[in-house]
Amino acid sequence: MTAYSGPVFDMAVKQFEVIADHLSIPEDARARLLMPKRAVTVSCPIHRDDGTTAVFEGYRVQHHLTLGPTKGGTRFAASVDLGEVAALAIWMSWKCALVGLPYGGAKGGISVEPSSLSRRELEALSRRYMQEMIPFVGPHTDVMAPDMGTNEQIMAWFMDTYSMYQGQTVAEIVTGKPVSAGGTLGRREATGRGVAHLVRRAADELQIHLSHATAVVQGFGNVGSITALELHNSGVKVIAVSDHTGALYRPAGLNIPNLVEHAASKGSLEGYSTELGFDPAEILSLPCDILVPAAVERVIDARVAAHLRCRILAEGANGPTTPEADQILGKRRKEIFLVPDILCNSGGVVVSYFEWVQDLQRLFWEEDEVMRREYQVLDRAFHEVSARSKREGVFNRTAAMAIGVERVRGAKDTRGLFP
């Protein structure tokens, strides 16, 4: 029996079992590696603008603290539940270990549709959530960050709330803050830049010239929009994009800078064009060189995987591909080069780590230094995954997760079991 359930958690378990079998991990060692160390569920009551009181459920899951504090985003979405949060925390552990960060994985969230809240209500809910989390988080215990439905402003509210209770400014309690509140240059763009950088590395491996390449980006939030812009600036023709309001498709290429500006001002792609409208359900199956799923989990199932017509699949989102789809992609690995999520979108946590380090030291870097260090970390991880995949003749996801799981297991074995 377990407190965690749901399709996303089941997916994380299935992925782990594949890697555990691959690494021949004994059955009695698996639960200690997989099951989260701690899960917290809280009620977050706030006064609504109309004078009524509303209560929202909040969660935080800390997967392991073996390598250092836990690290992970906080998601505000109607779909958030404990199982999804636990799965995201587990994936974050493998991600941090893969890229060599001294963190365990964590994730948090509130089950709420943020667009249904006024700015005052959003601030009240953000502060209440952090207030409830204070006994369980800290700069050397668990460091929060933004995720779907949250942003720099919410991180500033988190930091301010925690700091008020400590009686001093504790900037290092969260990352992804505004630069004016102790954030780092380059954090907002870090995940999307990292995705595009790894696409460039994959294109080099496959000898694809980006100036002749096409791309499709599913999801046009922070990650997807910046990825699309970076690819556009690298000479790639981005032919289709989508978000929760719809999809746009133009075979000759979309005006990505204009689209980014529109989405930033309007909050979505809605209203940009009726002539370019396209069926969002079909966007993943469009023929292209580069496909970037940058929205939510489980969008590529077995049916979609069988119909993909891309050369590079760069997973900007967490868990966009189901285990059933992986079986198909594993057989197609000579056709489709996968940049798996725990590598592909790790630029965000890499630069979050840099922000945490800068806050602890009270010494801040220039943006070019942040980017140089980010790309250095990503290059090392990419080459490790690629080399292991070739050496063992396995799927890139298998190689990436094997590296991450091995490192967490090695640290646990070295430290031993207390008491």
C-alpha positions, 0 to 999 in steps of 0.5 A: 500500500502507498499514499501515492496514486494516479497515472503520473506516479504510476508512470514514475514507478514503471520508469524506475522499475525498467532502470532497476531491472537494467541495473540489476538492483536487488528487490529489497533495495528498490523501495528505499531508492524510489519512495519519497522520504517525506510528504506534506499535505496542508490546507490553505485558507484565504479570504476571497475578495467577496468576503467569503473564505476558501480553502485550497489543498497544498502539497510538498514531497521531498524525495531524498536528502542524501546528497544535500537539500531537496530542490524543486518547483511549486506548481499551481494548477487544478490538476495537482494532486499528491501522486503527481507531485511525488512523481515530479519529485522523483524525476527531479532526484534523477535529474539533479544526480544526472547533472551532478548537483548536490540536491535531492528532488522535491516538488510542491503545488496547490490544487488551484486554477491561478487565473481564477484568483485576483492578484490579492487572492494569489498573493494571499494563497502564496503566502499562506502556502509558504507559511504552512511549509515553514516547519518543513523547508529551509535553505539547507533542507528544501529549496523551492522554485517556480513551476507551472502556474507560478512565477518570479513574483510568487517566489518573491512572496514566498521568500518574503514570507519565510524571511519575516518569520526568520527575522532576516532576509533569507534569499536562498530559501527559493530560486527563480526570484526577481533579480531585484530580490536576490535572483540571478540573471538568466534564470527565467530563460535558463530552461528554454535556453538549455533545451535549445542548447541540447537540441544544437548538440543533438543536431551536431551528433546527427549532422543536421544543419540548423539553418535547414531544419524545421521545428514544432514546439508544443506548449508556449509558456516560459519553457516553450516560448524561449526554446522557440525563440532560441531555435529561431535565433539559431536559424531553425524554421519553427513551423508550428506552436501551441498552448492551452488555447490552440495551435498555429501552423505555417509551413514557411515558418512562424514569426517567433519574436512576434509570437513571443511578444504577443504571448507575453502581453496577452498571456497566451497565443489566443487572438494572434491569428485565425488564418494560421489556426491548426488542430492542437491534437495533430501538432505532435505528428507534424513532419519536422526535424525537431519536436519539443513537447514543452507542456504537460505530462503524458502527451506522447502515448503509444499511438502518438509515438508510432506516428512521430515524424521528427528526427530529434525529440527534445523533452522540454516538459517533465514526463511527456512520454509514457512508458508504453510510448518508450517501448516504441521509441526504443525500437525507433531510436535509430530514427528518432534521437531522444533528449530525455526530460531529466537531461533536456529541461535540466537547465532550469535547476542548474541555474537555480543551483547557481542562484542558490550558491550566489545567494549563500555567498552574497556574490553575483555573476554576470549573465554571460558567466551564468550561461557559460557555466550552464552550458558547460554542465549540460555539455558534460551530461549530454556527452555522458548520456550519449557515450553510455547509450552507445556503449551499452546499446540502450535508449537515451532515456535508459542511459540518462536515468541509469546514471542518475539512479546509480549516483543516488544509490551510490550515495545511499550505500556509502552513507549507510542506513541510519540507525 
